[in-house]
Amino acid sequence: KDPGSVGPLIAALSDPNSDVRRGAADALGEIGAPGAVEPLIATLKDPDTGVRQRVVLALSQFKDPRVGVALDAALKDTDPSVRLFASRALVKIRPPSAAEVSETQQALAAAVSRGDAGMAAIEIAKGADASDPNLLREAVRNGYTDLVQLLVDRKRPANGEELLFLAAANRRLGTAKLLIPYARGSGNLDDA
């Protein structure tokens, strides 16, 4: 956390080795030097996905209005993992309003109905509540295994009925991993 290392770390953001660029982004985020914000924002255009992920994480450590604008732009990154990191970072630096949560909840429901696990993950990271049992029922009914897994990973079983629902979903979807993570969907698979 030596402030004297900021200059060399900023220079390392341009190193030909992506591991060096990732490490530089991590270190700049830990140090939190205001002079690192612009170089980090510029590095959001790095060709390496891992570098862009680390830059997003580093930027989330700063309380600077430029960071929110840059993270909003990162929501349009070509890589879904960078978009997910950006949405999580935005929630950290700028908690959503009630209206935004409602909009995010509607976007989650739309993603579930389309079977879009990537977009559902982004909406959950932005604050959507994945505990609505209807979301899980719909994902199971449509056979969206990745989406079911995502929803299950966000929950814990509250009772035996919910565990039975997951066991039935395991059989219906032909997977054995739904009971490994924790879930809280309720209902009967026959209702799905």
C-alpha positions in Angstrom: 0.0 0.0 0.0 2.9 2.3 -0.7 1.6 5.4 -2.4 5.1 5.7 -4.1 4.2 2.6 -6.1 1.2 4.1 -7.8 3.2 5.4 -10.8 4.9 2.1 -11.6 1.6 0.3 -11.1 -0.2 2.7 -13.6 2.6 2.0 -16.1 2.2 -1.8 -15.5 -1.5 -1.4 -16.7 0.1 -1.3 -20.2 2.5 -4.2 -19.8 2.4 -6.8 -22.6 1.8 -9.6 -20.0 -1.9 -9.8 -19.0 -0.9 -11.3 -15.6 1.1 -8.1 -14.8 -1.8 -5.9 -15.9 -4.2 -7.9 -13.6 -1.9 -7.6 -10.7 -1.4 -3.9 -11.3 -5.2 -3.4 -11.3 -5.6 -5.4 -8.1 -2.8 -3.4 -6.4 -4.2 0.0 -7.5 -7.6 -1.0 -6.2 -6.1 -1.8 -2.8 -4.1 1.4 -2.6 -7.0 3.5 -3.7 -5.0 6.4 -5.0 -7.3 8.9 -6.7 -4.7 9.3 -9.5 -5.3 5.7 -10.6 -9.0 6.2 -11.5 -8.5 7.6 -15.0 -5.8 5.0 -16.0 -8.0 2.2 -14.6 -11.0 3.5 -16.6 -8.9 3.5 -19.7 -7.9 -0.1 -19.0 -11.6 -1.1 -19.2 -10.8 -1.4 -23.0 -8.1 -4.0 -22.4 -8.4 -7.0 -24.8 -8.1 -9.5 -21.9 -11.3 -10.4 -20.1 -9.5 -11.1 -16.8 -7.9 -7.7 -16.9 -11.2 -6.0 -17.4 -12.7 -8.0 -14.5 -9.9 -6.9 -12.2 -10.2 -3.3 -13.3 -13.9 -3.3 -12.5 -13.1 -4.8 -9.0 -10.4 -2.1 -8.5 -12.7 0.7 -9.6 -15.4 -0.4 -7.1 -12.9 0.6 -4.3 -13.1 4.3 -5.3 -15.6 6.9 -4.2 -15.4 9.0 -7.4 -18.3 10.0 -9.7 -16.3 9.0 -12.8 -16.3 5.4 -11.5 -20.1 5.1 -11.8 -20.1 6.3 -15.3 -17.3 3.9 -16.3 -19.1 1.0 -14.6 -22.3 1.9 -16.4 -20.4 1.6 -19.7 -18.9 -1.7 -18.5 -22.4 -3.1 -18.3 -22.2 -3.2 -22.1 -18.9 -5.1 -22.2 -18.8 -7.9 -24.8 -18.1 -10.5 -22.1 -20.9 -11.5 -19.7 -18.6 -12.0 -16.8 -17.4 -8.4 -17.0 -21.0 -7.2 -17.2 -21.7 -9.3 -14.0 -18.7 -7.8 -12.2 -19.8 -4.3 -13.2 -23.3 -4.8 -12.0 -22.1 -6.1 -8.6 -19.6 -3.2 -8.4 -22.4 -0.7 -9.2 -24.6 -2.1 -6.4 -21.6 -1.7 -4.0 -20.9 1.9 -4.9 -24.5 3.0 -5.7 -27.2 1.0 -4.0 -30.4 0.8 -6.1 -33.4 2.8 -5.3 -36.8 1.2 -4.7 -37.9 2.0 -8.2 -34.7 0.5 -9.6 -35.2 -2.7 -7.5 -38.7 -3.0 -8.9 -37.4 -2.6 -12.5 -34.6 -5.1 -11.8 -37.1 -7.6 -10.4 -39.2 -7.2 -13.6 -36.0 -7.7 -15.7 -35.2 -10.9 -13.7 -38.7 -12.3 -14.3 -38.3 -11.5 -18.1 -34.8 -13.2 -18.1 -36.3 -16.3 -16.4 -39.1 -16.5 -18.9 -36.6 -16.4 -21.8 -34.2 -18.8 -20.1 -31.4 -16.3 -20.1 -29.2 -17.3 -17.1 -26.6 -14.7 -17.9 -29.0 -11.8 -17.8 -30.7 -13.3 -14.7 -27.3 -13.4 -12.9 -26.8 -9.7 -13.8 -30.2 -8.7 -12.5 -29.6 -10.7 -9.3 -26.3 -8.9 -8.8 -28.1 -5.6 -9.4 -30.4 -6.4 -6.4 -33.2 -8.5 -7.8 -34.7 -11.0 -5.3 -34.2 -14.5 -6.6 -36.3 -16.0 -3.7 -39.6 -15.8 -5.5 -40.6 -19.5 -5.8 -42.5 -18.7 -9.0 -39.2 -18.0 -10.7 -37.8 -21.4 -9.8 -41.0 -23.1 -10.8 -40.9 -21.5 -14.2 -37.3 -22.3 -14.8 -38.0 -26.0 -13.9 -41.1 -26.1 -16.0 -39.2 -24.9 -19.1 -36.2 -27.1 -18.5 -33.7 -24.2 -18.1 -31.1 -26.2 -16.1 -28.5 -23.4 -15.9 -31.1 -20.9 -14.8 -32.5 -23.3 -12.1 -28.9 -23.8 -10.9 -28.4 -20.1 -10.6 -31.6 -19.6 -8.7 -30.9 -22.5 -6.4 -27.4 -21.2 -5.7 -28.9 -18.0 -4.3 -31.1 -19.6 -1.7 -31.3 -22.0 1.3 -34.0 -24.6 1.8 -36.5 -23.4 4.5 -38.4 -26.7 5.0 -38.8 -30.3 3.8 -41.4 -29.4 1.2 -38.8 -27.2 -0.6 -36.2 -30.0 -0.5 -38.8 -32.4 -2.0 -39.4 -29.8 -4.7 -35.7 -29.7 -5.5 -35.4 -33.5 -5.5 -38.3 -33.7 -8.0 -36.6 -31.0 -10.1 -33.4 -33.0 -10.0 -35.3 -36.0 -11.5 -37.2 -33.9 -14.0 -34.1 -32.0 -15.3 -31.8 -35.1 -15.2 -29.3 -33.5 -12.9 -28.1 -34.5 -9.5 -26.6 -31.2 -8.4 -29.6 -29.1 -7.4 -29.6 -30.3 -3.8 -25.9 -29.7 -3.4 -26.3 -25.9 -3.3 -28.9 -24.4 -1.1 -32.3 -23.4 -2.2 -35.5 -21.7 -1.1 -38.1 -22.3 -3.7 -41.4 -23.8 -2.5 -44.1 -25.6 -4.2 -44.9 -28.8 -5.8 -43.2 -29.8 -9.1 -46.7 -30.8 -10.3 -47.6 -27.1 -10.1 -44.6 -26.2 -12.2 
